[in-house]
Amino acid sequence: MRAMKSPFPGMDPYLETRWEGVHHRLITYACDALQSHLPDDLWAVLQERVFVETDSERMRHVVPDVHISRVYPPPTPQAVMLREGGVVVVEPVVFELHDLEITEGYIKILDRAGGKVVTVIEFLSPTNKSGGVGQVKYLEKQAEMLRSDASLVEIDLVRAGERVLALPRYEIPVQHRSDYLACISPGWKRSRRELYPLPLRQRLPILPIPLRKQESPVSLDLQALVDQAYTTGRYDRLDYGADLEPPLSAENAEWAEALLQVAGKR
């Protein structure tokens, strides 16, 4: 059976509930979409950032798709109470707790000859925005990029958490603090920030991805990427009756309810 399109015209907020899989698809499809439009001496590659979060940090913002815990089986009733010199000893149930290794992908556009970084493209995740080591690692990488002459493209399609774009939230006028945002920091003009508000009710735009100063940017169709991820991920099976976290504004919630009813999702 063919997967259906999302009932939302732009970003589907219910995709945020499956962000780990959605994120992997977006960066892969974005890398593929850019590749054929780059100059011959540039190429787009997928990179990974790996860090370890504790269970408590992880549980603040996302439940892993797969999490294997090791628990030693409880003792048999006959072995629960042992006697050593007349003293009763109780055997415990033993748990082994493991920190979770998190892998986040992003895109680098590189010079094929020398490997110089021209542009970095980040699709932000809850781990980048919810405190803890994930946010620290992201901000370290962001600062490193802003000290270089490479361009940085940040695409935030996650409403949860605090804004960590290279443009501080207090610098963004209230009318431009959209549900979703993209920010481009050109490498040849470090003080410049190009903000793209991405309202929930509108189609996601085509972003101009900067390359080198003398070159025209290449286009990245965000809506096409989200539509492709939705279809190939079979996300038409999402639970559209579930509560969103964070919830939509009252106005957007009413709009979304009407949209989902028309689509037969409620």
C-alpha positions as CSV (number, residue, x, y, z in Angstrom):
1,M,0.0,0.0,0.0
2,R,1.4,3.4,-1.0
3,A,2.2,5.7,1.9
4,M,0.1,8.9,2.1
5,K,1.4,12.5,2.2
6,S,1.3,14.4,5.5
7,P,-1.9,16.3,6.2
8,F,0.2,19.4,7.0
9,P,1.2,21.8,4.2
10,G,4.6,22.4,5.7
11,M,6.5,20.7,8.6
12,D,4.4,18.0,10.3
13,P,4.8,18.6,14.0
14,Y,4.0,14.9,14.7
15,L,7.3,14.0,12.9
16,E,9.0,15.5,16.0
17,T,7.8,12.4,18.0
18,R,9.9,10.2,15.7
19,W,12.8,12.6,15.3
20,E,15.7,10.2,15.5
21,G,14.6,8.4,12.3
22,V,13.4,11.5,10.6
23,H,16.7,13.2,11.3
24,H,18.7,10.4,9.7
25,R,16.5,10.5,6.6
26,L,16.7,14.3,6.3
27,I,20.5,14.5,6.3
28,T,20.8,11.6,3.9
29,Y,18.3,13.0,1.4
30,A,19.7,16.5,1.8
31,C,23.3,15.3,1.0
32,D,22.0,13.4,-2.0
33,A,20.0,16.4,-3.3
34,L,23.0,18.8,-3.0
35,Q,25.6,16.4,-4.6
36,S,24.5,16.7,-8.2
37,H,24.4,20.5,-8.1
38,L,27.8,21.2,-6.6
39,P,30.8,22.4,-8.7
40,D,33.0,19.5,-9.8
41,D,35.7,20.4,-7.2
42,L,33.3,20.2,-4.2
43,W,31.4,17.3,-2.7
44,A,28.9,16.8,0.1
45,V,29.7,14.2,2.7
46,L,27.9,12.8,5.8
47,Q,29.7,13.3,9.1
48,E,28.9,12.0,12.6
49,R,29.3,13.6,16.0
50,V,29.4,11.0,18.8
51,F,28.9,11.7,22.5
52,V,27.6,9.9,25.6
53,E,24.5,10.9,27.5
54,T,23.4,9.5,30.8
55,D,19.9,7.9,31.0
56,S,18.6,10.9,33.0
57,E,19.7,13.3,30.2
58,R,18.3,11.1,27.5
59,M,14.9,10.7,29.2
60,R,14.4,14.5,29.4
61,H,13.8,14.8,25.7
62,V,13.6,11.5,23.8
63,V,13.1,7.8,24.3
64,P,15.5,5.7,22.2
65,D,14.1,3.5,19.5
66,V,16.1,0.5,20.9
67,H,17.5,0.4,24.4
68,I,19.0,-2.9,25.8
69,S,19.4,-3.1,29.5
70,R,21.1,-6.0,31.2
71,V,19.5,-7.4,34.3
72,Y,20.7,-10.4,36.2
73,P,17.8,-12.8,36.9
74,P,16.4,-12.7,40.4
75,P,17.4,-15.5,42.7
76,T,15.2,-18.5,43.1
77,P,13.0,-18.5,46.3
78,Q,15.2,-21.2,47.8
79,A,18.3,-19.0,47.3
80,V,17.0,-15.7,48.6
81,M,17.9,-16.3,52.2
82,L,21.3,-17.8,52.9
83,R,22.8,-18.4,56.3
84,E,26.4,-17.5,57.1
85,G,27.3,-18.2,60.7
86,G,23.7,-17.9,61.7
87,V,23.3,-14.5,60.0
88,V,20.6,-14.2,57.2
89,V,22.0,-12.8,54.0
90,V,19.6,-11.6,51.2
91,E,20.7,-11.9,47.6
92,P,20.0,-8.8,45.5
93,V,18.7,-8.4,42.0
94,V,21.7,-6.9,40.1
95,F,21.4,-4.3,37.4
96,E,24.1,-2.9,35.1
97,L,23.4,0.7,34.0
98,H,25.1,2.0,30.8
99,D,25.3,5.5,29.5
100,L,23.9,5.8,26.0
101,E,26.2,6.6,23.1
102,I,24.5,9.1,20.8
103,T,25.4,9.5,17.1
104,E,24.3,12.7,15.3
105,G,24.8,13.2,11.6
106,Y,25.4,16.5,9.8
107,I,26.6,17.5,6.3
108,K,29.9,18.9,5.2
109,I,30.6,20.4,1.8
110,L,34.3,20.0,1.2
111,D,36.9,21.0,-1.4
112,R,37.8,17.7,-3.1
113,A,41.4,18.5,-3.5
114,G,42.5,19.6,-0.1
115,G,39.5,18.7,2.1
116,K,38.9,22.3,3.2
117,V,35.5,22.7,4.8
118,V,33.3,25.1,2.7
119,T,29.9,24.7,4.4
120,V,28.4,22.8,7.3
121,I,24.7,22.0,7.4
122,E,23.0,21.0,10.6
123,F,19.5,19.7,11.2
124,L,19.1,20.4,14.9
125,S,17.9,17.6,17.3
126,P,16.4,17.6,20.8
127,T,19.8,16.7,22.1
128,N,21.2,20.0,20.8
129,K,18.5,22.0,22.6
130,S,17.7,20.3,25.9
131,G,20.8,20.9,28.0
132,G,23.3,18.3,28.9
133,V,26.4,17.1,27.0
134,G,24.6,17.0,23.7
135,Q,24.0,20.8,23.8
136,V,27.5,21.5,25.1
137,K,29.0,19.5,22.2
138,Y,26.8,21.2,19.6
139,L,27.7,24.7,20.9
140,E,31.4,23.8,20.9
141,K,31.1,22.8,17.2
142,Q,29.1,25.9,16.4
143,A,31.7,28.1,18.0
144,E,34.5,26.3,16.1
145,M,32.6,26.9,12.8
146,L,32.1,30.6,13.6
147,R,35.8,31.1,14.1
148,S,36.5,29.6,10.7
149,D,35.9,30.9,7.2
150,A,33.3,28.1,6.5
151,S,29.6,28.9,6.2
152,L,27.2,27.4,8.7
153,V,23.6,26.5,7.9
154,E,21.3,25.6,10.9
155,I,17.9,24.2,10.3
156,D,15.6,23.8,13.3
157,L,12.5,21.8,12.7
158,V,12.1,20.8,16.4
159,R,9.9,23.0,18.7
160,A,11.1,21.5,22.0
161,G,14.0,22.9,23.9
162,E,15.8,26.3,23.8
163,R,17.0,28.0,20.7
164,V,20.7,27.4,20.0
165,L,21.0,29.0,16.6
166,A,24.0,31.2,15.9
167,L,21.5,34.1,16.2
168,P,20.5,34.6,19.9
169,R,16.8,34.5,20.5
170,Y,16.7,38.0,22.0
171,E,18.0,39.3,18.7
172,I,15.0,37.9,16.8
173,P,12.0,40.2,16.6
174,V,8.9,38.7,18.2
175,Q,7.1,38.6,14.9
176,H,9.9,36.4,13.4
177,R,10.0,33.9,16.2
178,S,8.4,31.2,14.2
179,D,7.6,27.6,15.2
180,Y,10.6,26.5,13.1
181,L,13.6,28.5,11.9
182,A,16.7,28.3,9.7
183,C,19.8,30.4,10.1
184,I,22.6,30.9,7.6
185,S,26.0,32.4,8.6
186,P,28.1,33.1,5.6
187,G,31.8,32.2,6.1
188,W,33.1,35.4,4.3
189,K,31.0,37.7,6.6
190,R,31.1,36.4,10.1
191,S,28.9,39.1,11.6
192,R,26.0,38.4,9.1
193,R,23.0,36.1,10.0
194,E,20.3,35.3,7.5
195,L,17.2,34.1,9.3
196,Y,14.4,32.2,7.7
197,P,11.2,31.9,9.7
198,L,9.4,28.7,8.9
199,P,5.8,29.0,10.1
200,L,3.8,25.9,10.8
201,R,1.0,26.7,8.4
202,Q,3.2,27.4,5.3
203,R,5.1,25.2,2.9
204,L,8.8,24.9,3.9
205,P,11.0,27.1,1.6
206,I,13.9,26.4,-0.7
207,L,17.0,27.5,1.2
208,P,20.0,29.0,-0.6
209,I,23.0,27.0,0.6
210,P,26.2,29.1,0.4
211,L,29.4,27.8,-1.1
212,R,32.4,30.0,-1.7
213,K,32.0,33.8,-1.8
214,Q,32.4,34.1,-5.6
215,E,29.9,31.3,-6.3
216,S,26.1,31.3,-6.4
217,P,24.4,29.3,-3.7
218,V,22.8,25.9,-4.4
219,S,19.1,25.3,-3.6
220,L,17.9,22.9,-1.0
221,D,14.1,22.3,-1.0
222,L,13.2,21.7,2.6
223,Q,9.6,20.7,1.8
224,A,10.7,18.1,-0.7
225,L,13.1,16.6,1.9
226,V,10.3,16.4,4.6
227,D,7.8,15.0,2.1
228,Q,10.3,12.3,1.0
229,A,11.1,11.4,4.7
230,Y,7.4,11.2,5.5
231,T,6.7,8.9,2.5
232,T,9.7,6.6,2.8
233,G,9.4,6.4,6.5
234,R,5.7,5.4,6.3
235,Y,4.9,8.1,8.8
236,D,1.3,8.2,7.7
237,R,1.0,5.6,10.5
238,L,1.8,8.2,13.1
239,D,-0.6,8.5,16.1
240,Y,-2.3,11.8,15.2
241,G,-4.5,11.4,18.3
242,A,-1.5,11.8,20.6
243,D,-0.7,14.9,22.6
244,L,2.2,16.9,21.3
245,E,5.0,18.0,23.6
246,P,5.4,20.9,23.6
247,P,1.7,21.5,22.7
248,L,0.8,23.8,19.8
249,S,-0.5,27.3,20.6
250,A,-4.2,27.5,21.0
251,E,-4.7,29.1,17.6
252,N,-2.5,26.5,15.8
253,A,-4.0,23.6,17.8
254,E,-7.5,24.6,16.5
255,W,-6.2,24.9,12.9
256,A,-4.4,21.6,13.2
257,E,-7.5,19.9,14.6
258,A,-9.6,21.0,11.6
259,L,-6.9,19.9,9.2
260,L,-6.6,16.5,10.8
261,Q,-10.4,16.0,10.8
262,V,-10.6,16.7,7.0
263,A,-7.7,14.3,6.4
264,G,-9.5,11.6,8.4
265,K,-6.8,11.5,11.1
266,R,-9.2,12.3,14.0
